[in-house]
Amino acid sequence: HVTLHPNDYVNWLEEQGYGGLYRGHGLGGNEVYPTVSAVPERYTHTHWIVDESIEFLSQRDPDNPFFLWMVFEAPHSPFDPPEPFDRLYDDFDIPEARIGDWVNTDSEPASLIEQRISNKADRISPQILRKLRRHYYGQITHTDYQLGRFVGELKRLGLYDDTVIVITSDHGEHLGDHRLFAKYTFLESAAHIPLILRLPPRYPIAAHRERQPVLTADIPMTLLELACVQANPNADGRSLLTLPDDRIVFGETKYAAFATDERWKYVYY
């Protein structure tokens, strides 16, 4: 079963009397100015995705295992959390954007300069930058609250202690670091993404943080091992349960290539 965002979400908004208000504030998906959701919190895509996921739990075959992939759009530009999450961090100090000593020098890679110009990042004032960073934090907290609803439903149905939960992202967000936005680079803001693996109690592994570099390609390999399914030995990725101590990961785009062992990272433009 697949429920699509934004397709099915937009249709649902029509039914709820909020037609045309998906991004009704007028900002597109890659515009990096702070704003507020055009619909109340109850009708945001983040809330809707959790509602759809809870509905799935009520309709699944209880005699078979299940796999549920919840894909949140937030946190992402446009930075438009709903009320009250848009003001949640107004009175808190949050980290300032990081600016490398290579920015605006002769050693700055041309692809980063191109990205800054194309995104008009150099036109964003310090005041707007602080506001949009707070809105990004608000989007994250809103998602946290919604995930809490879903975890509560897992517990109500007696599924929580028998479910593997993985929280991750497809990319990060520069969020003004090095005067950049979006992704496209191997800098930490874009490439160092969250990855949380929560195992059921039957796996006696104490909570800890791994320092080895990991890849999203490791996630399916991990799930296969937990499900006692033999994985293709030639597949990309390694199970997170058996990572080597001296691992090096690498990758490339049309702009750059990188390699890291967690302590050091080398990026070639």
N, C-alpha and C positions, 0 to 999 in steps of 0.2 A: 504494500500500500504506500502510495506517495501523495503527500499534500504539498503543493508548490507555493513557494513565496518568490515573487509577490503575486503570482497569478490568482491562486485561491484566496489569498488574504485580501486582495483588492475586491474580489467578488463578494467576500464576506462583509467588507466595509460597506459596500453598496446595500446589502441586506439590512445592515444596522443603522442606515440613515447617514452614514459618513462617506458617501460616494465622492470621489475626487479629492479626498483629503489625505491620501497616502502621499507623504511629502507635500502636503498642502501649503507649507510655508514657502514653497517656491525654490528651495535649494535642491540641487541634484546630488547624486550619490558620491561624487568626488569633490564637492565644494566644501571648503574647510572653515567655514564661518560658523560661530555658535548661534543656535536658535533653539526653539522649543517645539516639541511635538505638536502637530496640528490637531491631534485627537487626544482625548483623555487617556490616562494610563491604562484603563481597562480595555481600550481599543487599539493599543500599540501592537506592532508586529511581534515584539518580544513576549507580551502577555498572550497573544493569540497562539504563538508557537507552543507555549507550555500548555495552553488549553487543548490544542490538538494532540499533544503528546499524552496528556492525561486521558483524553478520549480513546486514544489507541490502547492504553493499558486496560481500559474497561471492555474493549472489544476483542482483544487478542485471545487466541486459543490457550486456555490455562494449562493444558496438558503438554504444551510444547515450549521450548526455550524461545526467547525473542531477542531480536536485535533492533534497537531504536537509535536512529541518527537524528539528532536535533541540531539544526543549522540556524544559528542566530545571525541576523544581519548586524546588530550592534555587539560591541562598540565599533563604530565605523562612521566616517563622514557620510552625510552631514551630521554634525554633533548636535542632535536634537532630542535629548532626553525629555520625558514628560514631566509635568509638575508632580511632586515637589523635587524630583531628582535633579532638575535643572539648577536648583539653588542649594543643593545639599552640601557643597564644598565651598560656598561663598566665604565662610568665616574661618576656613582652614588654610594653613600654608601648605602648598603642595610643591614638589620639586620643580625648579625652573628648567626650561629647555637647555640641553647640553650643546655647547658650541665647540667643536674641535678647533685646535690651533691652526689647522690647515684650511679652514673655511676662508674663502675670499683671498686666497694666496695663489701664487703661480703653480703650486703643487696640487691644487684641488682638481680631481678628475673631471674631464669635460662632461661626462654623462650626468654628474651631480649638478653641475652648473645648468645644463640643459633642463634637468628636472625642476630645479628651482625657478627657472624662467617660465617654463610651461605651466607650472602650478601657481604662478604669481605669488610665491611664498615670500618674496622680498617686499611685498606691499602690505603685509599683515603687521599691524602695530603691536607693540608690547602689551597693550591693554586687551586687544582682541585675542592675542595668543594666550594670555593667562585665563581669559574667560573660556575659550574653547577647550583648554586642557582640563579645566574644572568640569565642563560638560562631558568630556570623555570619561572622567572618573564617575560622573553621575550615570552614564550609560552602563558602565561596568557594575555599579552597585544595583541598578535596576535589574540587570540580568541575574545578579546574585539572589535578589529577592525572589525572582520568578523561579530560579532553580530550586530554591527552598520549598516552594509550593510543590514542585514535582517530586523532590525527595520525600516530602511528607506523604505524598500519595503512594510512593513505593513502600513506605513503612506501613501505611494503613492497609495495603493489600498483602502485606507479609512478604514482599519481594526484595526488600532492601538488603537483607543479609544473604541473598543469593544472587546479587547482581554486581557485575563489574562496571564501574563508572570511570569514564575517561573524559577529562576536560582539556581541550586544546584549541588551537587556532590555526588557520591556514597561513597567516602572516601577522606581523606586528604593524605598528604605526609610528612613523617618525615623530609626529605630533610637535613639529617645530625644532626637534633636535637637528643641529647642524643646518638650520634654516631649511629643512626639508619636511615634506608631508607624504603620506601614503606609504608605499612599500618600495619595491624595485631594487633594493640594495641588499648587501650582506652585512651592513652595519647592525649593531646590536638592537637598535630600536625596531628594525624591521624583521630581523632574522631570529632573534632570541625570544621565542614565543612561550607562553605557558603550557605546561604539560603536567597534569595531575592524574595519577592512576590510583584509584581506590579499589582495593580488593575485598571480597567478602571475608568474614572472620575465619573461614576454614583454611585460609592461607596464612600461616603463622609468620608473617613478614612484618617486622616492626616499622613504624612510620619513619621515614628518613628521606634525605634529599641526595640524589645521585649527582655527582659532579661531572661524569663523563658526558660528552656531547651526544645528543640523540637526534633522531629524524622522525618526521611523521610517518615515514615508511616502516618504522619500528612498531607502530601501533597494531596493524593487522597481524604481524608476526606474533606479537604478545597475546592478542586475543585467541589466535589459533592454538598457542601453547596452553593457555588457560582452559580452552575447550577440548584439550587432548586430541587435536587434529594435526596430522603430520603436514608440515609446511614444505613447499618447494625449496630445496636447499640452495637453488640458484636465484631465489627471489631477492629483491632489494630489502634491506632492513634486517634487524636482529631483534630477538625478543628482549624486552626491557628487564626480564627476570634473569637474564644470563649475559649481561653486557661485558665485553672485555675491558680490562683496566687501561689498556694503551690505545684506545680507539681514536682514529682520526676520521672526521667526516668532511666531505667536500661537495661542491656543486658549482653550477655555472649558469649564467644567463647570457643574453647577447651583449650585455654591458660589462660583465666582470666574471671572475672565477674566485673561489675561496677555498681554504682548508683551515680546520681548527682542531686542536686537541683539548679544548676548553680553557687551557691556560693562555694560549696564544692563538691569534687569528691572523691569517695572511689573506689579503684581498688584492687581486691583480686586476687592473682596469685595462 
